Amino acid sequence: MMGLVVTAAAALTAGYLLGRLRPWQRLGDWAADQVRHAGTWARGGAGRQAVVALAHAVTAPRTSRRIMRNPDPERRAPVPVRDPDWAAGHHR
């Protein structure tokens, strides 16, 4: 009987702590931030990319499917335009 009370108290405490810490939501927020700002996670290597993609797919499956179906168009750096005045030395 005493073991049952201790087990129930431990389960209640663990559930309370998990509810307060919300690790699932924190993991989802972290993964969404990493996917949204594709700077550092893309440079982190294949292992880091796999962890981020898996965490995002597990915590936000609908969003992950939408991103996979409609990826952002390819972003290109703006091409510099040749300025004839600058080339002629009239840039002062």
C-alpha positions in Angstrom: 0.0 0.0 0.0 2.8 2.4 0.9 4.6 1.7 -2.4 1.4 2.6 -4.3 1.2 6.0 -2.5 4.9 6.7 -3.2 4.5 5.8 -6.9 1.3 7.9 -7.2 3.1 10.9 -5.5 6.1 10.5 -7.8 3.9 10.3 -10.9 1.9 13.4 -9.8 5.1 15.3 -9.1 6.6 14.3 -12.5 3.4 15.3 -14.3 3.3 18.6 -12.5 7.0 19.4 -13.4 6.5 18.4 -17.0 3.4 20.6 -17.2 5.4 23.5 -15.8 8.5 23.0 -17.9 6.6 22.1 -21.2 9.6 20.4 -22.8 7.5 19.4 -25.9 6.4 23.0 -26.6 10.0 24.3 -26.0 11.4 21.7 -28.4 8.8 22.7 -31.0 9.5 26.4 -30.6 13.3 25.8 -30.9 12.9 23.7 -34.0 10.5 26.3 -35.6 13.0 29.1 -34.9 15.8 27.0 -36.4 13.8 26.2 -39.5 12.6 29.8 -39.9 16.0 31.4 -39.6 17.9 29.0 -41.9 21.3 30.5 -41.2 23.2 28.7 -38.5 21.4 25.4 -38.6 22.2 24.9 -42.2 25.9 25.4 -41.5 25.7 23.0 -38.5 26.3 19.9 -40.6 24.1 17.1 -41.7 23.6 15.7 -38.2 22.3 19.0 -36.9 20.0 19.4 -39.9 18.6 16.0 -39.3 17.9 16.6 -35.6 16.2 20.0 -36.4 14.1 18.5 -39.2 13.1 15.5 -37.1 12.2 17.7 -34.1 10.2 20.1 -36.3 8.4 17.2 -38.1 7.5 15.5 -34.8 6.4 18.7 -32.9 4.6 20.4 -35.8 3.7 17.8 -38.5 1.1 20.0 -40.3 3.5 22.9 -40.7 6.4 20.5 -41.7 4.2 19.0 -44.5 3.2 22.5 -45.7 6.8 23.6 -45.8 7.8 20.4 -47.7 5.0 20.9 -50.3 5.6 24.6 -50.9 9.2 25.5 -50.2 10.4 29.1 -50.4 11.5 30.1 -53.9 15.2 30.2 -54.4 16.6 33.4 -53.0 19.4 35.0 -54.9 21.6 37.9 -54.0 20.9 41.0 -56.0 23.1 41.4 -59.0 25.1 44.6 -59.0 24.1 47.0 -61.7 26.9 48.6 -63.7 26.9 52.3 -63.3 28.4 54.1 -66.3 29.1 57.3 -64.4 31.1 55.4 -61.8 33.1 53.5 -64.5 33.9 56.9 -66.2 35.2 58.3 -63.0 32.3 60.7 -62.3 31.5 59.2 -58.9 32.8 62.2 -56.9 
